[in-house]
Amino acid sequence: MTPDTPTTAPRADSPLRHTRDGGRTMTPTAAADAAALPRAARRLLTGFFAGLGVVMAVWGARMPAVQAAAHLGPGQLAVVLLAAAAGMVAGLQIGGRLAQRHGPARLLTGPAVVFGLSLAALGQCRTLMSLSAVAVAFGLSHGLLDVGVNAAAVQCQHGYGRSIISGLHAAYSLGALTGAGLAAVTTWVSHQAVFAAVGAGLALTAAAAGPKTQHIQALAQSPSSAERASNSPRSTGLGRSTMWLLGSLAAACLLAEGAATDWAAVHLRHLGASESAAASAYALYSAAMAAGRLLGDRLTARYGAITVVRAGALLASAGLGASLITDSAPAALAGWMALGLGLSTAVPSLITAAGRGGPRAVGTVAATGYTGLLAGPAAIGALASILTLPTALVLPVALAAVVAATARRALES
Protein backbone atom coordinates (compact mmCIF):
# COMPACT_ATOMS: atom_id res chain seq x y z
CA MET A 1 0.00 0.00 0.00
CA THR A 2 1.48 3.33 -1.02
CA PRO A 3 1.10 6.49 1.05
CA ASP A 4 -1.22 7.93 -1.59
CA THR A 5 -3.65 5.03 -1.27
CA PRO A 6 -6.70 5.79 0.90
CA THR A 7 -7.13 3.43 3.86
CA THR A 8 -10.88 3.12 3.20
CA ALA A 9 -12.50 3.26 -0.19
CA PRO A 10 -15.76 5.16 -0.67
CA ARG A 11 -18.91 3.12 -1.12
CA ALA A 12 -20.17 2.73 -4.66
CA ASP A 13 -23.27 4.76 -3.79
CA SER A 14 -21.34 7.46 -1.91
CA PRO A 15 -21.64 11.04 -3.22
CA LEU A 16 -17.95 11.58 -2.32
CA ARG A 17 -14.76 10.27 -3.84
CA HIS A 18 -11.16 10.49 -2.65
CA THR A 19 -8.51 12.55 -4.39
CA ARG A 20 -4.83 11.59 -4.63
CA ASP A 21 -3.89 14.02 -1.87
CA GLY A 22 -6.23 12.33 0.59
CA GLY A 23 -9.06 14.88 0.22
CA ARG A 24 -12.58 14.14 -0.91
CA THR A 25 -14.78 15.64 -3.57
CA MET A 26 -18.25 14.93 -4.88
CA THR A 27 -18.73 12.65 -7.85
CA PRO A 28 -20.03 14.32 -11.04
CA THR A 29 -23.48 12.77 -10.51
CA ALA A 30 -23.69 13.98 -6.92
CA ALA A 31 -22.43 17.42 -7.94
CA ALA A 32 -25.16 17.64 -10.60
CA ASP A 33 -27.79 16.58 -8.07
CA ALA A 34 -26.49 19.14 -5.56
CA ALA A 35 -26.67 21.87 -8.22
CA ALA A 36 -30.24 20.88 -9.13
CA LEU A 37 -31.53 21.10 -5.55
CA PRO A 38 -31.27 24.91 -5.21
CA ARG A 39 -32.96 25.40 -8.58
CA ALA A 40 -35.86 23.11 -7.64
CA ALA A 41 -36.20 24.82 -4.25
CA ARG A 42 -36.13 28.25 -5.87
CA ARG A 43 -38.94 27.37 -8.29
CA LEU A 44 -41.05 26.05 -5.43
CA LEU A 45 -40.45 29.09 -3.24
CA THR A 46 -41.26 31.44 -6.12
CA GLY A 47 -44.70 29.86 -6.28
CA PHE A 48 -45.25 30.17 -2.52
CA PHE A 49 -44.19 33.83 -2.48
CA ALA A 50 -46.43 34.64 -5.45
CA GLY A 51 -49.40 32.84 -3.89
CA LEU A 52 -48.93 34.76 -0.67
CA GLY A 53 -49.02 38.04 -2.60
CA VAL A 54 -52.12 37.11 -4.58
CA VAL A 55 -54.12 36.17 -1.48
CA MET A 56 -53.18 39.30 0.48
CA ALA A 57 -54.02 41.58 -2.45
CA VAL A 58 -57.39 39.95 -3.05
CA TRP A 59 -58.23 40.13 0.66
CA GLY A 60 -57.31 43.81 0.88
CA ALA A 61 -58.94 44.87 -2.38
CA ARG A 62 -62.29 43.28 -1.55
CA MET A 63 -62.35 44.48 2.06
CA PRO A 64 -65.27 46.89 1.42
CA ALA A 65 -67.39 43.96 0.23
CA VAL A 66 -66.55 42.00 3.40
CA GLN A 67 -67.54 45.01 5.48
CA ALA A 68 -70.83 45.50 3.63
CA ALA A 69 -71.80 41.81 3.75
CA ALA A 70 -71.42 41.69 7.54
CA HIS A 71 -72.80 45.22 8.09
CA LEU A 72 -69.70 46.30 9.96
CA GLY A 73 -68.91 49.82 11.05
CA PRO A 74 -65.35 51.17 10.91
CA GLY A 75 -64.70 50.19 14.52
CA GLN A 76 -65.98 46.64 14.00
CA LEU A 77 -63.87 46.24 10.86
CA ALA A 78 -60.88 47.38 12.89
CA VAL A 79 -61.60 44.52 15.33
CA VAL A 80 -61.45 42.00 12.46
CA LEU A 81 -58.19 43.45 11.19
CA LEU A 82 -56.76 43.46 14.72
CA ALA A 83 -57.70 39.77 15.08
CA ALA A 84 -55.83 38.97 11.85
CA ALA A 85 -52.84 41.02 13.02
CA ALA A 86 -52.75 39.27 16.41
CA GLY A 87 -52.88 35.87 14.72
CA MET A 88 -50.09 36.85 12.37
CA VAL A 89 -47.75 38.06 15.11
CA ALA A 90 -48.39 34.82 17.03
CA GLY A 91 -47.71 32.82 13.84
CA LEU A 92 -44.42 34.63 13.28
CA GLN A 93 -43.22 33.90 16.81
CA ILE A 94 -44.39 30.27 16.85
CA GLY A 95 -43.11 29.73 13.32
CA GLY A 96 -39.63 30.89 14.26
CA ARG A 97 -39.43 28.29 17.01
CA LEU A 98 -40.86 25.49 14.85
CA ALA A 99 -38.58 26.30 11.92
CA GLN A 100 -35.56 26.38 14.22
CA ARG A 101 -36.43 22.95 15.59
CA HIS A 102 -37.80 21.12 12.55
CA GLY A 103 -36.64 23.16 9.54
CA PRO A 104 -38.63 25.68 7.44
CA ALA A 105 -39.80 23.06 4.92
CA ARG A 106 -42.35 21.89 7.50
CA LEU A 107 -43.95 25.37 7.48
CA LEU A 108 -44.88 25.50 3.81
CA THR A 109 -47.59 23.04 2.81
CA GLY A 110 -49.77 22.94 5.94
CA PRO A 111 -49.88 26.70 6.61
CA ALA A 112 -50.44 27.43 2.90
CA VAL A 113 -53.42 25.06 2.80
CA VAL A 114 -54.93 26.62 5.95
CA PHE A 115 -54.20 30.11 4.58
CA GLY A 116 -56.13 29.40 1.40
CA LEU A 117 -59.04 27.68 3.15
CA SER A 118 -59.35 30.48 5.70
CA LEU A 119 -59.61 33.04 2.88
CA ALA A 120 -62.44 30.99 1.40
CA ALA A 121 -64.09 30.81 4.85
CA LEU A 122 -63.80 34.59 5.33
CA GLY A 123 -65.97 35.02 2.27
CA GLN A 124 -68.77 33.05 3.92
CA CYS A 125 -68.77 34.89 7.27
CA ARG A 126 -71.62 37.28 8.02
CA THR A 127 -71.08 38.24 11.66
CA LEU A 128 -68.38 40.06 13.57
CA MET A 129 -67.72 37.02 15.77
CA SER A 130 -67.29 34.57 12.88
CA LEU A 131 -65.14 37.00 10.91
CA SER A 132 -62.89 37.63 13.92
CA ALA A 133 -62.47 33.92 14.65
CA VAL A 134 -61.56 33.03 11.07
CA ALA A 135 -59.34 36.13 10.82
CA VAL A 136 -57.21 34.76 13.68
CA ALA A 137 -56.68 31.52 11.72
CA PHE A 138 -56.00 33.55 8.57
CA GLY A 139 -53.36 35.65 10.34
CA LEU A 140 -51.82 32.69 12.19
CA SER A 141 -51.34 30.67 9.00
CA HIS A 142 -50.01 33.79 7.26
CA GLY A 143 -47.37 34.24 9.98
CA LEU A 144 -46.32 30.58 9.90
CA LEU A 145 -46.06 30.63 6.10
CA ASP A 146 -44.16 33.93 6.13
CA VAL A 147 -41.49 32.49 8.42
CA GLY A 148 -41.36 29.27 6.39
CA VAL A 149 -40.81 30.92 3.01
CA ASN A 150 -38.29 33.47 4.28
CA ALA A 151 -36.23 30.98 6.31
CA ALA A 152 -36.31 28.54 3.37
CA ALA A 153 -35.27 31.39 1.06
CA VAL A 154 -32.19 31.98 3.21
CA GLN A 155 -31.36 28.26 3.00
CA CYS A 156 -31.86 28.30 -0.75
CA GLN A 157 -29.60 31.33 -1.04
CA HIS A 158 -26.86 29.46 0.85
CA GLY A 159 -27.28 26.62 -1.66
CA TYR A 160 -26.77 29.02 -4.56
CA GLY A 161 -23.87 30.78 -2.89
CA ARG A 162 -25.15 34.15 -4.13
CA SER A 163 -28.03 36.54 -3.57
CA ILE A 164 -31.45 35.32 -4.81
CA ILE A 165 -33.79 36.43 -2.05
CA SER A 166 -34.64 39.78 -3.64
CA GLY A 167 -35.97 37.95 -6.70
CA LEU A 168 -38.12 35.75 -4.47
CA HIS A 169 -39.58 38.84 -2.81
CA ALA A 170 -40.21 40.19 -6.32
CA ALA A 171 -42.46 37.16 -6.86
CA TYR A 172 -44.52 38.34 -3.88
CA SER A 173 -44.78 41.85 -5.36
CA LEU A 174 -45.79 40.50 -8.77
CA GLY A 175 -48.30 38.20 -7.08
CA ALA A 176 -49.79 41.18 -5.26
CA LEU A 177 -50.08 43.10 -8.53
CA THR A 178 -51.78 40.08 -10.10
CA GLY A 179 -54.16 39.75 -7.17
CA ALA A 180 -55.03 43.45 -7.27
CA GLY A 181 -55.70 43.20 -10.99
CA LEU A 182 -57.83 40.09 -10.49
CA ALA A 183 -59.88 41.84 -7.82
CA ALA A 184 -60.34 44.88 -10.08
CA VAL A 185 -61.67 42.90 -13.07
CA THR A 186 -63.98 40.72 -10.96
CA THR A 187 -65.85 43.45 -9.12
CA TRP A 188 -69.06 42.17 -10.75
CA VAL A 189 -68.49 38.77 -9.09
CA SER A 190 -69.40 38.31 -5.40
CA HIS A 191 -66.48 38.39 -3.02
CA GLN A 192 -67.61 35.00 -1.70
CA ALA A 193 -66.98 33.42 -5.11
CA VAL A 194 -63.65 35.23 -5.59
CA PHE A 195 -62.39 34.30 -2.13
CA ALA A 196 -63.50 30.68 -2.62
CA ALA A 197 -61.81 30.39 -6.01
CA VAL A 198 -58.53 32.01 -4.98
CA GLY A 199 -58.41 30.27 -1.59
CA ALA A 200 -59.20 26.83 -2.96
CA GLY A 201 -56.70 27.36 -5.77
CA LEU A 202 -53.91 28.12 -3.30
CA ALA A 203 -54.85 25.21 -1.01
CA LEU A 204 -54.96 22.68 -3.85
CA THR A 205 -51.74 23.93 -5.42
CA ALA A 206 -49.92 23.87 -2.08
CA ALA A 207 -51.16 20.36 -1.33
CA ALA A 208 -50.05 19.14 -4.77
CA ALA A 209 -46.64 20.73 -4.28
CA GLY A 210 -46.25 19.18 -0.82
CA PRO A 211 -43.96 16.31 -1.87
CA LYS A 212 -41.63 18.80 -3.57
CA THR A 213 -40.82 20.48 -0.26
CA GLN A 214 -38.38 17.60 0.20
CA HIS A 215 -36.08 19.57 -2.13
CA ILE A 216 -35.80 22.26 0.56
CA GLN A 217 -35.29 19.67 3.28
CA ALA A 218 -32.62 17.93 1.20
CA LEU A 219 -30.98 21.27 0.39
CA ALA A 220 -30.28 21.94 4.06
CA GLN A 221 -28.60 18.52 4.33
CA SER A 222 -26.61 18.65 1.09
CA PRO A 223 -22.79 18.59 1.40
CA SER A 224 -22.30 21.85 -0.51
CA SER A 225 -24.85 23.74 1.59
CA ALA A 226 -23.46 22.30 4.79
CA GLU A 227 -19.96 23.47 3.81
CA ARG A 228 -21.19 26.97 3.01
CA ALA A 229 -23.18 27.09 6.24
CA SER A 230 -20.16 26.06 8.32
CA ASN A 231 -18.10 28.87 6.78
CA SER A 232 -20.90 31.45 7.03
CA PRO A 233 -21.14 34.19 9.64
CA ARG A 234 -24.52 32.78 10.62
CA SER A 235 -22.81 29.91 12.44
CA THR A 236 -21.83 32.39 15.14
CA GLY A 237 -25.43 33.52 15.60
CA LEU A 238 -26.70 37.05 16.10
CA GLY A 239 -26.33 39.27 19.11
CA ARG A 240 -29.60 40.37 20.67
CA SER A 241 -28.90 44.03 19.93
CA THR A 242 -28.18 43.27 16.28
CA MET A 243 -31.36 41.23 15.94
CA TRP A 244 -33.47 44.04 17.34
CA LEU A 245 -31.70 46.58 15.12
CA LEU A 246 -32.55 44.45 12.07
CA GLY A 247 -36.16 44.21 13.26
CA SER A 248 -36.38 47.96 13.85
CA LEU A 249 -35.09 48.72 10.36
CA ALA A 250 -37.56 46.20 8.90
CA ALA A 251 -40.33 47.98 10.85
CA ALA A 252 -39.21 51.31 9.38
CA CYS A 253 -39.33 49.90 5.84
CA LEU A 254 -42.70 48.23 6.34
CA LEU A 255 -44.13 51.39 7.89
CA ALA A 256 -43.32 53.10 4.60
CA GLU A 257 -45.07 50.26 2.77
CA GLY A 258 -48.14 50.69 4.97
CA ALA A 259 -48.06 54.41 4.27
CA ALA A 260 -48.08 53.74 0.53
CA THR A 261 -50.91 51.22 0.85
CA ASP A 262 -53.25 53.40 2.91
CA TRP A 263 -52.20 56.99 2.24
CA ALA A 264 -50.73 57.31 -1.26
CA ALA A 265 -54.11 57.69 -2.96
CA VAL A 266 -55.35 60.02 -0.19
CA HIS A 267 -52.22 62.13 -0.64
CA LEU A 268 -52.87 62.51 -4.37
CA ARG A 269 -56.50 63.48 -3.77
CA HIS A 270 -55.30 66.00 -1.19
CA LEU A 271 -53.23 67.59 -3.98
CA GLY A 272 -56.26 67.82 -6.28
CA ALA A 273 -55.50 64.82 -8.51
CA SER A 274 -58.33 62.99 -10.24
CA GLU A 275 -59.67 59.78 -8.73
CA SER A 276 -58.01 57.66 -11.42
CA ALA A 277 -54.65 59.39 -10.93
CA ALA A 278 -54.92 58.93 -7.18
CA ALA A 279 -55.71 55.25 -7.61
CA SER A 280 -52.59 54.80 -9.75
CA ALA A 281 -50.27 55.98 -6.96
CA TYR A 282 -50.10 52.64 -5.15
CA ALA A 283 -49.91 50.73 -8.43
CA LEU A 284 -46.87 52.78 -9.46
CA TYR A 285 -45.31 52.27 -6.02
CA SER A 286 -45.85 48.49 -6.28
CA ALA A 287 -44.53 48.32 -9.84
CA ALA A 288 -41.40 50.25 -8.85
CA MET A 289 -40.82 47.94 -5.88
CA ALA A 290 -41.26 44.84 -8.06
CA ALA A 291 -38.79 46.23 -10.63
CA GLY A 292 -36.25 47.03 -7.92
CA ARG A 293 -36.51 43.53 -6.46
CA LEU A 294 -36.08 41.94 -9.87
CA LEU A 295 -32.80 43.85 -10.24
CA GLY A 296 -31.86 43.59 -6.57
CA ASP A 297 -29.93 40.34 -6.66
CA ARG A 298 -27.69 41.51 -9.50
CA LEU A 299 -27.04 44.83 -7.80
CA THR A 300 -26.31 43.14 -4.48
CA ALA A 301 -23.91 40.70 -6.12
CA ARG A 302 -22.06 43.55 -7.82
CA TYR A 303 -22.01 46.27 -5.16
CA GLY A 304 -22.84 44.50 -1.90
CA ALA A 305 -25.96 44.63 0.25
CA ILE A 306 -24.79 47.57 2.37
CA THR A 307 -24.19 49.86 -0.61
CA VAL A 308 -27.43 48.88 -2.35
CA VAL A 309 -29.60 49.29 0.76
CA ARG A 310 -28.01 52.62 1.72
CA ALA A 311 -28.29 54.07 -1.78
CA GLY A 312 -31.87 52.85 -2.11
CA ALA A 313 -32.93 54.27 1.25
CA LEU A 314 -31.39 57.63 0.34
CA LEU A 315 -33.33 57.58 -2.94
CA ALA A 316 -36.55 56.77 -1.07
CA SER A 317 -36.05 59.53 1.49
CA ALA A 318 -34.97 62.17 -1.03
CA GLY A 319 -37.64 61.23 -3.60
CA LEU A 320 -40.66 61.31 -1.31
CA GLY A 321 -39.25 64.24 0.66
CA ALA A 322 -38.80 66.35 -2.49
CA SER A 323 -42.34 65.54 -3.60
CA LEU A 324 -43.72 66.78 -0.26
CA ILE A 325 -41.83 70.05 -0.69
CA THR A 326 -42.91 70.46 -4.33
CA ASP A 327 -46.55 69.83 -3.37
CA SER A 328 -47.79 68.81 -6.83
CA ALA A 329 -49.55 65.67 -8.04
CA PRO A 330 -46.95 64.65 -10.70
CA ALA A 331 -44.15 65.10 -8.16
CA ALA A 332 -46.12 63.03 -5.64
CA LEU A 333 -46.46 60.16 -8.12
CA ALA A 334 -42.70 60.29 -8.74
CA GLY A 335 -42.09 60.42 -4.99
CA TRP A 336 -44.12 57.28 -4.27
CA MET A 337 -42.33 55.51 -7.10
CA ALA A 338 -38.97 56.53 -5.62
CA LEU A 339 -40.07 55.18 -2.24
CA GLY A 340 -41.00 51.80 -3.73
CA LEU A 341 -37.85 51.52 -5.83
CA GLY A 342 -35.54 52.74 -3.07
CA LEU A 343 -36.78 50.39 -0.35
CA SER A 344 -37.26 47.38 -2.63
CA THR A 345 -34.06 45.57 -1.58
CA ALA A 346 -34.02 46.59 2.08
CA VAL A 347 -36.31 43.95 3.62
CA PRO A 348 -34.80 41.04 1.61
CA SER A 349 -31.32 42.11 2.76
CA LEU A 350 -32.46 42.43 6.38
CA ILE A 351 -34.05 38.96 6.25
CA THR A 352 -30.81 37.57 4.81
CA ALA A 353 -28.84 39.12 7.67
CA ALA A 354 -31.34 37.73 10.19
CA GLY A 355 -30.88 34.28 8.64
CA ARG A 356 -27.37 34.15 10.13
CA GLY A 357 -29.08 33.60 13.48
CA GLY A 358 -31.30 30.80 12.19
CA PRO A 359 -35.05 30.57 11.49
CA ARG A 360 -36.01 31.81 14.94
CA ALA A 361 -34.13 35.05 14.33
CA VAL A 362 -35.95 35.37 10.99
CA GLY A 363 -39.26 35.04 12.82
CA THR A 364 -38.29 37.63 15.43
CA VAL A 365 -37.12 40.16 12.83
CA ALA A 366 -40.24 39.58 10.73
CA ALA A 367 -42.55 39.95 13.74
CA THR A 368 -40.83 43.18 14.75
CA GLY A 369 -40.97 44.43 11.18
CA TYR A 370 -44.68 43.80 10.79
CA THR A 371 -45.44 46.05 13.75
CA GLY A 372 -44.41 48.90 11.46
CA LEU A 373 -46.77 47.71 8.74
CA LEU A 374 -49.65 47.37 11.21
CA ALA A 375 -49.09 50.47 13.31
CA GLY A 376 -47.65 52.82 10.69
CA PRO A 377 -50.82 53.85 8.83
CA ALA A 378 -52.59 54.57 12.14
CA ALA A 379 -49.64 56.66 13.35
CA ILE A 380 -49.68 58.69 10.13
CA GLY A 381 -53.44 59.19 10.46
CA ALA A 382 -53.04 60.43 14.04
CA LEU A 383 -50.31 62.88 13.00
CA ALA A 384 -52.39 64.08 10.04
CA SER A 385 -55.34 64.82 12.32
CA ILE A 386 -53.12 66.98 14.54
CA LEU A 387 -50.97 68.55 11.81
CA THR A 388 -51.48 68.02 8.05
CA LEU A 389 -51.15 64.94 5.84
CA PRO A 390 -48.01 66.17 4.01
CA THR A 391 -46.40 66.90 7.39
CA ALA A 392 -47.37 63.44 8.68
CA LEU A 393 -45.79 61.83 5.62
CA VAL A 394 -42.43 63.21 6.74
CA LEU A 395 -42.40 60.16 9.07
CA PRO A 396 -41.59 57.58 6.34
CA VAL A 397 -39.14 60.08 4.82
CA ALA A 398 -37.29 60.35 8.13
CA LEU A 399 -37.34 56.59 8.73
CA ALA A 400 -35.90 55.91 5.27
CA ALA A 401 -33.06 58.28 6.16
CA VAL A 402 -32.52 56.32 9.40
CA VAL A 403 -32.30 53.08 7.37
CA ALA A 404 -29.65 54.67 5.17
CA ALA A 405 -27.67 55.86 8.20
CA THR A 406 -27.71 52.57 10.12
CA ALA A 407 -27.67 49.98 7.31
CA ARG A 408 -23.92 49.45 7.53
CA ARG A 409 -23.99 48.71 11.24
CA ALA A 410 -26.91 46.31 10.89
CA LEU A 411 -25.82 44.39 7.80
CA GLU A 412 -22.12 43.98 8.53
CA SER A 413 -22.55 42.81 12.15
CORZI-V941967 format. One record per backbone hydrogen bond with DSSP energy under -1.0 kcal/mol. CO is the residue of the C=O (numbers start at 0). NH is the residue of the N-H. If there is no record, write none. Layout:
co=CO nh=NH
co=CO nh=NH
This chain:
co=1 nh=4
co=10 nh=13
co=14 nh=26
co=16 nh=24
co=18 nh=21
co=22 nh=18
co=24 nh=16
co=26 nh=30
co=27 nh=31
co=28 nh=32
co=29 nh=33
co=30 nh=34
co=31 nh=35
co=32 nh=36
co=35 nh=39
co=36 nh=40
co=37 nh=41
co=38 nh=42
co=39 nh=43
co=40 nh=44
co=41 nh=45
co=42 nh=46
co=43 nh=47
co=44 nh=48
co=45 nh=49
co=46 nh=50
co=47 nh=51
co=48 nh=52
co=49 nh=53
co=50 nh=54
co=51 nh=55
co=52 nh=56
co=53 nh=57
co=54 nh=58
co=55 nh=59
co=56 nh=60
co=57 nh=61
co=59 nh=62
co=61 nh=65
co=62 nh=66
co=63 nh=67
co=64 nh=68
co=65 nh=69
co=66 nh=71
co=72 nh=76
co=73 nh=77
co=74 nh=78
co=75 nh=79
co=76 nh=80
co=77 nh=81
co=78 nh=82
co=79 nh=83
co=80 nh=84
co=81 nh=85
co=82 nh=86
co=83 nh=87
co=84 nh=88
co=85 nh=89
co=86 nh=90
co=87 nh=91
co=88 nh=92
co=89 nh=93
co=90 nh=94
co=91 nh=95
co=92 nh=96
co=93 nh=97
co=94 nh=98
co=95 nh=99
co=96 nh=100
co=97 nh=101
co=98 nh=102
co=102 nh=105
co=103 nh=106
co=104 nh=107
co=107 nh=111
co=108 nh=112
co=109 nh=113
co=110 nh=114
co=111 nh=115
co=112 nh=116
co=113 nh=117
co=114 nh=118
co=115 nh=119
co=116 nh=120
co=117 nh=121
co=118 nh=122
co=120 nh=123
co=126 nh=130
co=127 nh=131
co=128 nh=132
co=129 nh=133
co=130 nh=134
co=131 nh=135
co=132 nh=136
co=133 nh=137
co=134 nh=138
co=135 nh=139
co=136 nh=140
co=137 nh=141
co=138 nh=142
co=139 nh=143
co=140 nh=144
co=141 nh=145
co=142 nh=146
co=143 nh=147
co=144 nh=148
co=145 nh=149
co=146 nh=150
co=147 nh=151
co=148 nh=152
co=149 nh=153
co=150 nh=154
co=151 nh=155
co=152 nh=156
co=153 nh=157
co=154 nh=158
co=155 nh=159
co=156 nh=160
co=163 nh=167
co=164 nh=168
co=165 nh=169
co=166 nh=170
co=167 nh=171
co=168 nh=172
co=169 nh=173
co=170 nh=174
co=171 nh=175
co=172 nh=176
co=173 nh=177
co=174 nh=178
co=175 nh=179
co=176 nh=180
co=177 nh=181
co=178 nh=182
co=179 nh=183
co=180 nh=184
co=185 nh=188
co=189 nh=193
co=190 nh=194
co=191 nh=195
co=192 nh=196
co=193 nh=197
co=194 nh=198
co=195 nh=199
co=196 nh=200
co=197 nh=201
co=198 nh=202
co=199 nh=203
co=200 nh=204
co=201 nh=205
co=202 nh=206
co=203 nh=207
co=204 nh=208
co=208 nh=211
co=209 nh=212
co=210 nh=213
co=211 nh=214
co=212 nh=216
co=213 nh=217
co=214 nh=218
co=215 nh=219
co=221 nh=225
co=222 nh=226
co=223 nh=227
co=224 nh=228
co=225 nh=229
co=226 nh=230
co=228 nh=231
co=231 nh=234
co=232 nh=235
co=233 nh=236
co=238 nh=242
co=239 nh=243
co=240 nh=244
co=241 nh=245
co=242 nh=246
co=243 nh=247
co=244 nh=248
co=245 nh=249
co=246 nh=250
co=247 nh=251
co=248 nh=252
co=249 nh=253
co=250 nh=254
co=251 nh=255
co=252 nh=256
co=253 nh=257
co=254 nh=258
co=255 nh=259
co=256 nh=260
co=257 nh=261
co=258 nh=262
co=262 nh=266
co=263 nh=267
co=264 nh=268
co=265 nh=269
co=266 nh=270
co=267 nh=272
co=268 nh=271
co=273 nh=277
co=274 nh=278
co=275 nh=279
co=277 nh=280
co=279 nh=283
co=280 nh=284
co=281 nh=285
co=282 nh=286
co=283 nh=287
co=284 nh=288
co=285 nh=289
co=286 nh=290
co=287 nh=291
co=288 nh=292
co=289 nh=293
co=290 nh=294
co=294 nh=298
co=295 nh=299
co=296 nh=300
co=297 nh=301
co=298 nh=302
co=299 nh=303
co=303 nh=307
co=304 nh=308
co=305 nh=309
co=306 nh=310
co=307 nh=311
co=308 nh=312
co=309 nh=313
co=310 nh=314
co=311 nh=315
co=312 nh=316
co=313 nh=317
co=314 nh=318
co=315 nh=319
co=316 nh=320
co=317 nh=321
co=318 nh=322
co=319 nh=323
co=320 nh=324
co=321 nh=325
co=322 nh=326
co=327 nh=331
co=328 nh=332
co=329 nh=333
co=330 nh=334
co=331 nh=335
co=332 nh=336
co=333 nh=337
co=334 nh=338
co=335 nh=339
co=336 nh=340
co=337 nh=341
co=338 nh=342
co=344 nh=348
co=345 nh=349
co=346 nh=350
co=347 nh=351
co=348 nh=352
co=349 nh=353
co=350 nh=354
co=352 nh=355
co=353 nh=356
co=354 nh=357
co=357 nh=361
co=358 nh=362
co=359 nh=363
co=360 nh=364
co=361 nh=365
co=362 nh=366
co=363 nh=367
co=364 nh=368
co=365 nh=369
co=368 nh=371
co=369 nh=373
co=370 nh=374
co=371 nh=375
co=374 nh=378
co=375 nh=379
co=376 nh=380
co=377 nh=381
co=378 nh=382
co=379 nh=383
co=380 nh=384
co=381 nh=385
co=382 nh=386
co=387 nh=391
co=388 nh=392
co=390 nh=393
co=391 nh=394
co=392 nh=396
co=393 nh=397
co=394 nh=398
co=395 nh=399
co=396 nh=400
co=397 nh=401
co=398 nh=402
co=399 nh=403
co=400 nh=404
co=401 nh=405
co=402 nh=406
co=405 nh=409
co=406 nh=410
co=407 nh=411
